[in-house]
Amino acid sequence: MYADIKYEKAEELLFDDMKPILDLKIVWPILYGNISKKAELNFNSFYLDNAKTANRFARTELYPKARIHYRESQKNGFPFAVNSFIRETKTAYSDCKYLSTVTETYIFTGGAHGISTKFAKTWDLESGTNVSLRTFFRKGFNYRKYMISAILRQIEQINNEDGNKLYPNAEYLAAKNISASGWYISGINEITVFYPEYVIAPHSAGIVEFKVPMLK
């Protein structure tokens, strides 16, 4: 069994009065290869629907707001920066049984900076379903405690190297918000855990990630 991925892209610059006001880009994966038809259908349906939803959101929510912002800027003589909606899904890991994808979204609506978000999914290529993190640890193992310990060790190392990158109470916040973090397979016997912006660090640090070895 093997999985192949190709990518579709929708890219457009939206205008108002001949002025570009919204940069729209969406990249989503299409799964094919020697895999179950259920996995192929579930995977492709999910990401196509996600792309359609993102496209609709950008056009019906962000574009009208960008147009209002642009016209107000023109009226008042203020500079206007082109707004953005960019969503791209990439393959983080793939083998004969599992496939991990990471979807990153960047939205800029003016101001000092945009906002980046990320979500990840790990697919079972036989059943066509998403698997939970517990799948990769032996039954009964306290993987949450193990993950927190591994993350806290890395936070300590980051603080020793760059004490200003994370919040002063990053260790407490990381442990408290472990259920809100996302994860994906990033290598053989390795997962990556990530925290959204502002959860354990300021915006300048971006989405903070930690690599954690799997224990079987």
mmCIF file of the C-alpha atoms, coordinates in Angstrom:
data_MODEL
# 
_entry.id   MODEL 
# 
loop_
_atom_site.group_PDB 
_atom_site.id 
_atom_site.type_symbol 
_atom_site.label_atom_id 
_atom_site.label_alt_id 
_atom_site.label_comp_id 
_atom_site.label_asym_id 
_atom_site.label_entity_id 
_atom_site.label_seq_id 
_atom_site.pdbx_PDB_ins_code 
_atom_site.Cartn_x 
_atom_site.Cartn_y 
_atom_site.Cartn_z 
_atom_site.occupancy 
_atom_site.B_iso_or_equiv 
_atom_site.pdbx_formal_charge 
_atom_site.auth_seq_id 
_atom_site.auth_comp_id 
_atom_site.auth_asym_id 
_atom_site.auth_atom_id 
_atom_site.pdbx_PDB_model_num 
ATOM 1   C CA . MET A 1 1   ? 0.000   0.000  0.000   1.00 0.00 ? 1   MET A CA 1 
ATOM 2   C CA . TYR A 1 2   ? 1.274   3.461  -0.855  1.00 0.00 ? 2   TYR A CA 1 
ATOM 3   C CA . ALA A 1 3   ? -0.193  6.950  -0.997  1.00 0.00 ? 3   ALA A CA 1 
ATOM 4   C CA . ASP A 1 4   ? 0.510   9.683  -3.512  1.00 0.00 ? 4   ASP A CA 1 
ATOM 5   C CA . ILE A 1 5   ? -0.435  13.326 -3.096  1.00 0.00 ? 5   ILE A CA 1 
ATOM 6   C CA . LYS A 1 6   ? -0.966  16.019 -5.657  1.00 0.00 ? 6   LYS A CA 1 
ATOM 7   C CA . TYR A 1 7   ? -2.128  19.558 -4.974  1.00 0.00 ? 7   TYR A CA 1 
ATOM 8   C CA . GLU A 1 8   ? -4.792  21.831 -6.366  1.00 0.00 ? 8   GLU A CA 1 
ATOM 9   C CA . LYS A 1 9   ? -4.527  25.598 -6.065  1.00 0.00 ? 9   LYS A CA 1 
ATOM 10  C CA . ALA A 1 10  ? -7.032  28.441 -6.228  1.00 0.00 ? 10  ALA A CA 1 
ATOM 11  C CA . GLU A 1 11  ? -5.292  31.782 -6.454  1.00 0.00 ? 11  GLU A CA 1 
ATOM 12  C CA . GLU A 1 12  ? -6.856  35.138 -7.218  1.00 0.00 ? 12  GLU A CA 1 
ATOM 13  C CA . LEU A 1 13  ? -6.356  38.823 -6.549  1.00 0.00 ? 13  LEU A CA 1 
ATOM 14  C CA . LEU A 1 14  ? -9.685  40.508 -5.768  1.00 0.00 ? 14  LEU A CA 1 
ATOM 15  C CA . PHE A 1 15  ? -10.178 44.142 -6.788  1.00 0.00 ? 15  PHE A CA 1 
ATOM 16  C CA . ASP A 1 16  ? -12.292 47.162 -5.986  1.00 0.00 ? 16  ASP A CA 1 
ATOM 17  C CA . ASP A 1 17  ? -12.288 50.091 -8.403  1.00 0.00 ? 17  ASP A CA 1 
ATOM 18  C CA . MET A 1 18  ? -9.247  48.629 -10.197 1.00 0.00 ? 18  MET A CA 1 
ATOM 19  C CA . LYS A 1 19  ? -7.352  48.440 -6.892  1.00 0.00 ? 19  LYS A CA 1 
ATOM 20  C CA . PRO A 1 20  ? -6.230  45.040 -5.557  1.00 0.00 ? 20  PRO A CA 1 
ATOM 21  C CA . ILE A 1 21  ? -7.597  44.698 -2.037  1.00 0.00 ? 21  ILE A CA 1 
ATOM 22  C CA . LEU A 1 22  ? -7.516  40.975 -1.190  1.00 0.00 ? 22  LEU A CA 1 
ATOM 23  C CA . ASP A 1 23  ? -4.940  38.343 -2.038  1.00 0.00 ? 23  ASP A CA 1 
ATOM 24  C CA . LEU A 1 24  ? -6.663  34.953 -1.974  1.00 0.00 ? 24  LEU A CA 1 
ATOM 25  C CA . LYS A 1 25  ? -4.744  31.683 -2.143  1.00 0.00 ? 25  LYS A CA 1 
ATOM 26  C CA . ILE A 1 26  ? -5.867  28.187 -1.158  1.00 0.00 ? 26  ILE A CA 1 
ATOM 27  C CA . VAL A 1 27  ? -3.839  25.015 -1.694  1.00 0.00 ? 27  VAL A CA 1 
ATOM 28  C CA . TRP A 1 28  ? -5.351  21.641 -0.847  1.00 0.00 ? 28  TRP A CA 1 
ATOM 29  C CA . PRO A 1 29  ? -4.235  18.023 -1.326  1.00 0.00 ? 29  PRO A CA 1 
ATOM 30  C CA . ILE A 1 30  ? -5.702  15.232 -3.410  1.00 0.00 ? 30  ILE A CA 1 
ATOM 31  C CA . LEU A 1 31  ? -4.933  11.671 -2.322  1.00 0.00 ? 31  LEU A CA 1 
ATOM 32  C CA . TYR A 1 32  ? -4.550  8.751  -4.719  1.00 0.00 ? 32  TYR A CA 1 
ATOM 33  C CA . GLY A 1 33  ? -2.482  5.619  -5.142  1.00 0.00 ? 33  GLY A CA 1 
ATOM 34  C CA . ASN A 1 34  ? -2.717  2.060  -3.884  1.00 0.00 ? 34  ASN A CA 1 
ATOM 35  C CA . ILE A 1 35  ? -4.966  2.828  -0.913  1.00 0.00 ? 35  ILE A CA 1 
ATOM 36  C CA . SER A 1 36  ? -8.494  2.008  0.142   1.00 0.00 ? 36  SER A CA 1 
ATOM 37  C CA . LYS A 1 37  ? -11.262 3.787  -1.758  1.00 0.00 ? 37  LYS A CA 1 
ATOM 38  C CA . LYS A 1 38  ? -12.795 4.820  1.557   1.00 0.00 ? 38  LYS A CA 1 
ATOM 39  C CA . ALA A 1 39  ? -9.597  6.565  2.601   1.00 0.00 ? 39  ALA A CA 1 
ATOM 40  C CA . GLU A 1 40  ? -9.332  8.276  -0.762  1.00 0.00 ? 40  GLU A CA 1 
ATOM 41  C CA . LEU A 1 41  ? -12.958 9.438  -0.655  1.00 0.00 ? 41  LEU A CA 1 
ATOM 42  C CA . ASN A 1 42  ? -12.898 10.627 2.965   1.00 0.00 ? 42  ASN A CA 1 
ATOM 43  C CA . PHE A 1 43  ? -9.584  12.429 2.609   1.00 0.00 ? 43  PHE A CA 1 
ATOM 44  C CA . ASN A 1 44  ? -10.396 14.166 -0.658  1.00 0.00 ? 44  ASN A CA 1 
ATOM 45  C CA . SER A 1 45  ? -13.917 15.107 0.410   1.00 0.00 ? 45  SER A CA 1 
ATOM 46  C CA . PHE A 1 46  ? -12.646 16.655 3.639   1.00 0.00 ? 46  PHE A CA 1 
ATOM 47  C CA . TYR A 1 47  ? -10.003 18.865 2.037   1.00 0.00 ? 47  TYR A CA 1 
ATOM 48  C CA . LEU A 1 48  ? -12.171 19.862 -0.927  1.00 0.00 ? 48  LEU A CA 1 
ATOM 49  C CA . ASP A 1 49  ? -14.967 20.904 1.451   1.00 0.00 ? 49  ASP A CA 1 
ATOM 50  C CA . ASN A 1 50  ? -12.422 22.741 3.588   1.00 0.00 ? 50  ASN A CA 1 
ATOM 51  C CA . ALA A 1 51  ? -11.126 24.618 0.543   1.00 0.00 ? 51  ALA A CA 1 
ATOM 52  C CA . LYS A 1 52  ? -14.650 25.553 -0.525  1.00 0.00 ? 52  LYS A CA 1 
ATOM 53  C CA . THR A 1 53  ? -15.496 26.800 2.965   1.00 0.00 ? 53  THR A CA 1 
ATOM 54  C CA . ALA A 1 54  ? -12.290 28.842 3.098   1.00 0.00 ? 54  ALA A CA 1 
ATOM 55  C CA . ASN A 1 55  ? -12.984 30.331 -0.326  1.00 0.00 ? 55  ASN A CA 1 
ATOM 56  C CA . ARG A 1 56  ? -16.522 31.277 0.682   1.00 0.00 ? 56  ARG A CA 1 
ATOM 57  C CA . PHE A 1 57  ? -15.308 32.842 3.937   1.00 0.00 ? 57  PHE A CA 1 
ATOM 58  C CA . ALA A 1 58  ? -12.702 34.934 2.136   1.00 0.00 ? 58  ALA A CA 1 
ATOM 59  C CA . ARG A 1 59  ? -15.177 36.176 -0.450  1.00 0.00 ? 59  ARG A CA 1 
ATOM 60  C CA . THR A 1 60  ? -18.203 36.791 1.753   1.00 0.00 ? 60  THR A CA 1 
ATOM 61  C CA . GLU A 1 61  ? -16.523 37.899 4.997   1.00 0.00 ? 61  GLU A CA 1 
ATOM 62  C CA . LEU A 1 62  ? -13.050 39.258 4.318   1.00 0.00 ? 62  LEU A CA 1 
ATOM 63  C CA . TYR A 1 63  ? -13.570 40.830 0.894   1.00 0.00 ? 63  TYR A CA 1 
ATOM 64  C CA . PRO A 1 64  ? -16.495 43.109 1.908   1.00 0.00 ? 64  PRO A CA 1 
ATOM 65  C CA . LYS A 1 65  ? -14.561 44.263 4.983   1.00 0.00 ? 65  LYS A CA 1 
ATOM 66  C CA . ALA A 1 66  ? -11.458 44.909 2.876   1.00 0.00 ? 66  ALA A CA 1 
ATOM 67  C CA . ARG A 1 67  ? -13.544 46.958 0.456   1.00 0.00 ? 67  ARG A CA 1 
ATOM 68  C CA . ILE A 1 68  ? -14.964 49.080 3.279   1.00 0.00 ? 68  ILE A CA 1 
ATOM 69  C CA . HIS A 1 69  ? -11.501 49.534 4.733   1.00 0.00 ? 69  HIS A CA 1 
ATOM 70  C CA . TYR A 1 70  ? -10.092 50.503 1.326   1.00 0.00 ? 70  TYR A CA 1 
ATOM 71  C CA . ARG A 1 71  ? -12.795 53.068 0.626   1.00 0.00 ? 71  ARG A CA 1 
ATOM 72  C CA . GLU A 1 72  ? -12.464 54.607 4.080   1.00 0.00 ? 72  GLU A CA 1 
ATOM 73  C CA . SER A 1 73  ? -8.705  54.825 3.575   1.00 0.00 ? 73  SER A CA 1 
ATOM 74  C CA . GLN A 1 74  ? -9.200  56.525 0.215   1.00 0.00 ? 74  GLN A CA 1 
ATOM 75  C CA . LYS A 1 75  ? -11.694 58.963 1.677   1.00 0.00 ? 75  LYS A CA 1 
ATOM 76  C CA . ASN A 1 76  ? -9.419  59.927 4.558   1.00 0.00 ? 76  ASN A CA 1 
ATOM 77  C CA . GLY A 1 77  ? -6.140  59.850 2.676   1.00 0.00 ? 77  GLY A CA 1 
ATOM 78  C CA . PHE A 1 78  ? -4.712  56.908 4.598   1.00 0.00 ? 78  PHE A CA 1 
ATOM 79  C CA . PRO A 1 79  ? -2.457  54.224 3.077   1.00 0.00 ? 79  PRO A CA 1 
ATOM 80  C CA . PHE A 1 80  ? -4.037  50.851 2.368   1.00 0.00 ? 80  PHE A CA 1 
ATOM 81  C CA . ALA A 1 81  ? -2.238  47.496 2.487   1.00 0.00 ? 81  ALA A CA 1 
ATOM 82  C CA . VAL A 1 82  ? -3.625  44.618 0.447   1.00 0.00 ? 82  VAL A CA 1 
ATOM 83  C CA . ASN A 1 83  ? -5.419  42.152 2.725   1.00 0.00 ? 83  ASN A CA 1 
ATOM 84  C CA . SER A 1 84  ? -4.644  38.443 2.570   1.00 0.00 ? 84  SER A CA 1 
ATOM 85  C CA . PHE A 1 85  ? -6.224  35.054 3.038   1.00 0.00 ? 85  PHE A CA 1 
ATOM 86  C CA . ILE A 1 86  ? -3.743  32.237 2.463   1.00 0.00 ? 86  ILE A CA 1 
ATOM 87  C CA . ARG A 1 87  ? -4.419  28.618 3.387   1.00 0.00 ? 87  ARG A CA 1 
ATOM 88  C CA . GLU A 1 88  ? -2.066  25.828 2.434   1.00 0.00 ? 88  GLU A CA 1 
ATOM 89  C CA . THR A 1 89  ? -2.081  22.159 3.331   1.00 0.00 ? 89  THR A CA 1 
ATOM 90  C CA . LYS A 1 90  ? 1.183   20.220 3.216   1.00 0.00 ? 90  LYS A CA 1 
ATOM 91  C CA . THR A 1 91  ? 2.127   16.610 3.835   1.00 0.00 ? 91  THR A CA 1 
ATOM 92  C CA . ALA A 1 92  ? 4.162   16.271 7.026   1.00 0.00 ? 92  ALA A CA 1 
ATOM 93  C CA . TYR A 1 93  ? 4.616   12.498 6.980   1.00 0.00 ? 93  TYR A CA 1 
ATOM 94  C CA . SER A 1 94  ? 3.488   9.474  4.992   1.00 0.00 ? 94  SER A CA 1 
ATOM 95  C CA . ASP A 1 95  ? 4.125   5.745  5.156   1.00 0.00 ? 95  ASP A CA 1 
ATOM 96  C CA . CYS A 1 96  ? 2.221   2.635  4.154   1.00 0.00 ? 96  CYS A CA 1 
ATOM 97  C CA . LYS A 1 97  ? -0.354  3.085  6.945   1.00 0.00 ? 97  LYS A CA 1 
ATOM 98  C CA . TYR A 1 98  ? -0.512  6.705  8.117   1.00 0.00 ? 98  TYR A CA 1 
ATOM 99  C CA . LEU A 1 99  ? -0.511  10.117 6.527   1.00 0.00 ? 99  LEU A CA 1 
ATOM 100 C CA . SER A 1 100 ? -0.155  13.386 8.463   1.00 0.00 ? 100 SER A CA 1 
ATOM 101 C CA . THR A 1 101 ? -1.103  16.727 6.964   1.00 0.00 ? 101 THR A CA 1 
ATOM 102 C CA . VAL A 1 102 ? -0.627  20.242 8.320   1.00 0.00 ? 102 VAL A CA 1 
ATOM 103 C CA . THR A 1 103 ? -2.880  23.100 7.245   1.00 0.00 ? 103 THR A CA 1 
ATOM 104 C CA . GLU A 1 104 ? -1.689  26.642 7.881   1.00 0.00 ? 104 GLU A CA 1 
ATOM 105 C CA . THR A 1 105 ? -3.813  29.751 7.436   1.00 0.00 ? 105 THR A CA 1 
ATOM 106 C CA . TYR A 1 106 ? -2.600  33.339 7.346   1.00 0.00 ? 106 TYR A CA 1 
ATOM 107 C CA . ILE A 1 107 ? -5.079  36.215 7.506   1.00 0.00 ? 107 ILE A CA 1 
ATOM 108 C CA . PHE A 1 108 ? -4.093  39.856 7.221   1.00 0.00 ? 108 PHE A CA 1 
ATOM 109 C CA . THR A 1 109 ? -6.757  42.537 7.506   1.00 0.00 ? 109 THR A CA 1 
ATOM 110 C CA . GLY A 1 110 ? -4.560  45.570 8.105   1.00 0.00 ? 110 GLY A CA 1 
ATOM 111 C CA . GLY A 1 111 ? -2.772  46.633 11.236  1.00 0.00 ? 111 GLY A CA 1 
ATOM 112 C CA . ALA A 1 112 ? 0.656   45.727 12.494  1.00 0.00 ? 112 ALA A CA 1 
ATOM 113 C CA . HIS A 1 113 ? 0.586   42.056 11.512  1.00 0.00 ? 113 HIS A CA 1 
ATOM 114 C CA . GLY A 1 114 ? -1.588  39.178 10.443  1.00 0.00 ? 114 GLY A CA 1 
ATOM 115 C CA . ILE A 1 115 ? -2.726  36.112 12.341  1.00 0.00 ? 115 ILE A CA 1 
ATOM 116 C CA . SER A 1 116 ? -1.491  32.593 11.630  1.00 0.00 ? 116 SER A CA 1 
ATOM 117 C CA . THR A 1 117 ? -3.345  29.442 12.631  1.00 0.00 ? 117 THR A CA 1 
ATOM 118 C CA . LYS A 1 118 ? -2.615  25.779 12.108  1.00 0.00 ? 118 LYS A CA 1 
ATOM 119 C CA . PHE A 1 119 ? -4.433  22.479 12.328  1.00 0.00 ? 119 PHE A CA 1 
ATOM 120 C CA . ALA A 1 120 ? -3.199  18.971 11.617  1.00 0.00 ? 120 ALA A CA 1 
ATOM 121 C CA . LYS A 1 121 ? -4.760  15.614 10.903  1.00 0.00 ? 121 LYS A CA 1 
ATOM 122 C CA . THR A 1 122 ? -3.365  12.111 10.809  1.00 0.00 ? 122 THR A CA 1 
ATOM 123 C CA . TRP A 1 123 ? -5.198  9.663  8.566   1.00 0.00 ? 123 TRP A CA 1 
ATOM 124 C CA . ASP A 1 124 ? -5.335  5.890  8.657   1.00 0.00 ? 124 ASP A CA 1 
ATOM 125 C CA . LEU A 1 125 ? -4.924  4.864  5.026   1.00 0.00 ? 125 LEU A CA 1 
ATOM 126 C CA . GLU A 1 126 ? -6.832  1.626  5.529   1.00 0.00 ? 126 GLU A CA 1 
ATOM 127 C CA . SER A 1 127 ? -9.930  2.848  7.363   1.00 0.00 ? 127 SER A CA 1 
ATOM 128 C CA . GLY A 1 128 ? -9.964  6.382  5.992   1.00 0.00 ? 128 GLY A CA 1 
ATOM 129 C CA . THR A 1 129 ? -10.439 7.840  9.460   1.00 0.00 ? 129 THR A CA 1 
ATOM 130 C CA . ASN A 1 130 ? -8.502  10.279 11.615  1.00 0.00 ? 130 ASN A CA 1 
ATOM 131 C CA . VAL A 1 131 ? -6.536  8.639  14.396  1.00 0.00 ? 131 VAL A CA 1 
ATOM 132 C CA . SER A 1 132 ? -5.975  9.925  17.902  1.00 0.00 ? 132 SER A CA 1 
ATOM 133 C CA . LEU A 1 133 ? -2.614  10.475 19.524  1.00 0.00 ? 133 LEU A CA 1 
ATOM 134 C CA . ARG A 1 134 ? -3.080  7.496  21.831  1.00 0.00 ? 134 ARG A CA 1 
ATOM 135 C CA . THR A 1 135 ? -2.799  5.261  18.750  1.00 0.00 ? 135 THR A CA 1 
ATOM 136 C CA . PHE A 1 136 ? 0.975   5.697  18.795  1.00 0.00 ? 136 PHE A CA 1 
ATOM 137 C CA . PHE A 1 137 ? 1.561   4.740  22.420  1.00 0.00 ? 137 PHE A CA 1 
ATOM 138 C CA . ARG A 1 138 ? 1.085   1.417  24.122  1.00 0.00 ? 138 ARG A CA 1 
ATOM 139 C CA . LYS A 1 139 ? -2.228  0.762  25.820  1.00 0.00 ? 139 LYS A CA 1 
ATOM 140 C CA . GLY A 1 140 ? -2.387  2.097  29.371  1.00 0.00 ? 140 GLY A CA 1 
ATOM 141 C CA . PHE A 1 141 ? 0.616   4.367  28.942  1.00 0.00 ? 141 PHE A CA 1 
ATOM 142 C CA . ASN A 1 142 ? 0.129   7.891  30.336  1.00 0.00 ? 142 ASN A CA 1 
ATOM 143 C CA . TYR A 1 143 ? 1.130   9.601  27.116  1.00 0.00 ? 143 TYR A CA 1 
ATOM 144 C CA . ARG A 1 144 ? -0.181  13.015 28.204  1.00 0.00 ? 144 ARG A CA 1 
ATOM 145 C CA . LYS A 1 145 ? 2.181   13.049 31.191  1.00 0.00 ? 145 LYS A CA 1 
ATOM 146 C CA . TYR A 1 146 ? 5.009   11.859 28.961  1.00 0.00 ? 146 TYR A CA 1 
ATOM 147 C CA . MET A 1 147 ? 4.319   14.569 26.387  1.00 0.00 ? 147 MET A CA 1 
ATOM 148 C CA . ILE A 1 148 ? 4.137   17.322 28.989  1.00 0.00 ? 148 ILE A CA 1 
ATOM 149 C CA . SER A 1 149 ? 7.449   16.218 30.499  1.00 0.00 ? 149 SER A CA 1 
ATOM 150 C CA . ALA A 1 150 ? 9.127   16.227 27.086  1.00 0.00 ? 150 ALA A CA 1 
ATOM 151 C CA . ILE A 1 151 ? 7.713   19.664 26.256  1.00 0.00 ? 151 ILE A CA 1 
ATOM 152 C CA . LEU A 1 152 ? 8.709   21.162 29.599  1.00 0.00 ? 152 LEU A CA 1 
ATOM 153 C CA . ARG A 1 153 ? 12.290  19.986 29.129  1.00 0.00 ? 153 ARG A CA 1 
ATOM 154 C CA . GLN A 1 154 ? 12.408  21.734 25.775  1.00 0.00 ? 154 GLN A CA 1 
ATOM 155 C CA . ILE A 1 155 ? 10.882  24.907 27.203  1.00 0.00 ? 155 ILE A CA 1 
ATOM 156 C CA . GLU A 1 156 ? 13.611  24.940 29.850  1.00 0.00 ? 156 GLU A CA 1 
ATOM 157 C CA . GLN A 1 157 ? 16.225  24.650 27.117  1.00 0.00 ? 157 GLN A CA 1 
ATOM 158 C CA . ILE A 1 158 ? 14.611  27.476 25.114  1.00 0.00 ? 158 ILE A CA 1 
ATOM 159 C CA . ASN A 1 159 ? 14.520  29.680 28.204  1.00 0.00 ? 159 ASN A CA 1 
ATOM 160 C CA . ASN A 1 160 ? 18.212  29.031 28.812  1.00 0.00 ? 160 ASN A CA 1 
ATOM 161 C CA . GLU A 1 161 ? 19.060  29.976 25.235  1.00 0.00 ? 161 GLU A CA 1 
ATOM 162 C CA . ASP A 1 162 ? 16.548  32.778 24.666  1.00 0.00 ? 162 ASP A CA 1 
ATOM 163 C CA . GLY A 1 163 ? 14.712  33.846 27.782  1.00 0.00 ? 163 GLY A CA 1 
ATOM 164 C CA . ASN A 1 164 ? 12.581  36.382 25.911  1.00 0.00 ? 164 ASN A CA 1 
ATOM 165 C CA . LYS A 1 165 ? 11.057  34.068 23.315  1.00 0.00 ? 165 LYS A CA 1 
ATOM 166 C CA . LEU A 1 166 ? 8.352   32.506 25.494  1.00 0.00 ? 166 LEU A CA 1 
ATOM 167 C CA . TYR A 1 167 ? 6.130   33.881 28.234  1.00 0.00 ? 167 TYR A CA 1 
ATOM 168 C CA . PRO A 1 168 ? 7.713   33.760 31.721  1.00 0.00 ? 168 PRO A CA 1 
ATOM 169 C CA . ASN A 1 169 ? 5.091   31.190 32.785  1.00 0.00 ? 169 ASN A CA 1 
ATOM 170 C CA . ALA A 1 170 ? 5.317   29.175 29.542  1.00 0.00 ? 170 ALA A CA 1 
ATOM 171 C CA . GLU A 1 171 ? 5.838   25.887 31.385  1.00 0.00 ? 171 GLU A CA 1 
ATOM 172 C CA . TYR A 1 172 ? 2.609   26.325 33.352  1.00 0.00 ? 172 TYR A CA 1 
ATOM 173 C CA . LEU A 1 173 ? 0.698   27.422 30.233  1.00 0.00 ? 173 LEU A CA 1 
ATOM 174 C CA . ALA A 1 174 ? 2.025   24.537 28.147  1.00 0.00 ? 174 ALA A CA 1 
ATOM 175 C CA . ALA A 1 175 ? 0.937   21.961 30.718  1.00 0.00 ? 175 ALA A CA 1 
ATOM 176 C CA . LYS A 1 176 ? -2.429  23.631 31.282  1.00 0.00 ? 176 LYS A CA 1 
ATOM 177 C CA . ASN A 1 177 ? -3.258  23.914 27.569  1.00 0.00 ? 177 ASN A CA 1 
ATOM 178 C CA . ILE A 1 178 ? -1.947  20.577 26.338  1.00 0.00 ? 178 ILE A CA 1 
ATOM 179 C CA . SER A 1 179 ? -5.456  19.563 25.256  1.00 0.00 ? 179 SER A CA 1 
ATOM 180 C CA . ALA A 1 180 ? -5.678  22.676 23.060  1.00 0.00 ? 180 ALA A CA 1 
ATOM 181 C CA . SER A 1 181 ? -2.448  21.913 21.235  1.00 0.00 ? 181 SER A CA 1 
ATOM 182 C CA . GLY A 1 182 ? -2.307  20.121 17.922  1.00 0.00 ? 182 GLY A CA 1 
ATOM 183 C CA . TRP A 1 183 ? 0.001   17.361 16.748  1.00 0.00 ? 183 TRP A CA 1 
ATOM 184 C CA . TYR A 1 184 ? 1.175   15.471 13.687  1.00 0.00 ? 184 TYR A CA 1 
ATOM 185 C CA . ILE A 1 185 ? 3.669   12.763 12.756  1.00 0.00 ? 185 ILE A CA 1 
ATOM 186 C CA . SER A 1 186 ? 6.859   14.492 11.674  1.00 0.00 ? 186 SER A CA 1 
ATOM 187 C CA . GLY A 1 187 ? 9.213   11.538 11.271  1.00 0.00 ? 187 GLY A CA 1 
ATOM 188 C CA . ILE A 1 188 ? 9.739   7.875  11.997  1.00 0.00 ? 188 ILE A CA 1 
ATOM 189 C CA . ASN A 1 189 ? 8.739   7.405  15.649  1.00 0.00 ? 189 ASN A CA 1 
ATOM 190 C CA . GLU A 1 190 ? 8.418   11.167 16.122  1.00 0.00 ? 190 GLU A CA 1 
ATOM 191 C CA . ILE A 1 191 ? 5.477   13.492 16.621  1.00 0.00 ? 191 ILE A CA 1 
ATOM 192 C CA . THR A 1 192 ? 5.406   17.274 16.669  1.00 0.00 ? 192 THR A CA 1 
ATOM 193 C CA . VAL A 1 193 ? 3.179   19.106 19.125  1.00 0.00 ? 193 VAL A CA 1 
ATOM 194 C CA . PHE A 1 194 ? 2.309   22.741 18.439  1.00 0.00 ? 194 PHE A CA 1 
ATOM 195 C CA . TYR A 1 195 ? 0.633   25.549 20.356  1.00 0.00 ? 195 TYR A CA 1 
ATOM 196 C CA . PRO A 1 196 ? -1.378  28.357 18.724  1.00 0.00 ? 196 PRO A CA 1 
ATOM 197 C CA . GLU A 1 197 ? -0.105  31.903 18.734  1.00 0.00 ? 197 GLU A CA 1 
ATOM 198 C CA . TYR A 1 198 ? -0.284  33.694 22.092  1.00 0.00 ? 198 TYR A CA 1 
ATOM 199 C CA . VAL A 1 199 ? -0.854  30.512 24.135  1.00 0.00 ? 199 VAL A CA 1 
ATOM 200 C CA . ILE A 1 200 ? 2.683   30.117 25.474  1.00 0.00 ? 200 ILE A CA 1 
ATOM 201 C CA . ALA A 1 201 ? 4.511   32.889 23.620  1.00 0.00 ? 201 ALA A CA 1 
ATOM 202 C CA . PRO A 1 202 ? 3.954   36.343 22.105  1.00 0.00 ? 202 PRO A CA 1 
ATOM 203 C CA . HIS A 1 203 ? 3.164   36.833 18.425  1.00 0.00 ? 203 HIS A CA 1 
ATOM 204 C CA . SER A 1 204 ? 6.814   37.275 17.535  1.00 0.00 ? 204 SER A CA 1 
ATOM 205 C CA . ALA A 1 205 ? 7.489   33.613 18.368  1.00 0.00 ? 205 ALA A CA 1 
ATOM 206 C CA . GLY A 1 206 ? 4.803   32.397 15.982  1.00 0.00 ? 206 GLY A CA 1 
ATOM 207 C CA . ILE A 1 207 ? 3.277   28.947 16.423  1.00 0.00 ? 207 ILE A CA 1 
ATOM 208 C CA . VAL A 1 208 ? 5.643   27.160 18.805  1.00 0.00 ? 208 VAL A CA 1 
ATOM 209 C CA . GLU A 1 209 ? 6.450   23.507 18.086  1.00 0.00 ? 209 GLU A CA 1 
ATOM 210 C CA . PHE A 1 210 ? 8.041   20.685 20.064  1.00 0.00 ? 210 PHE A CA 1 
ATOM 211 C CA . LYS A 1 211 ? 9.279   17.348 18.743  1.00 0.00 ? 211 LYS A CA 1 
ATOM 212 C CA . VAL A 1 212 ? 8.476   14.359 20.943  1.00 0.00 ? 212 VAL A CA 1 
ATOM 213 C CA . PRO A 1 213 ? 9.713   10.778 20.366  1.00 0.00 ? 213 PRO A CA 1 
ATOM 214 C CA . MET A 1 214 ? 7.055   8.081  20.263  1.00 0.00 ? 214 MET A CA 1 
ATOM 215 C CA . LEU A 1 215 ? 7.297   5.297  22.816  1.00 0.00 ? 215 LEU A CA 1 
ATOM 216 C CA . LYS A 1 216 ? 5.869   1.940  21.838  1.00 0.00 ? 216 LYS A CA 1 
# 
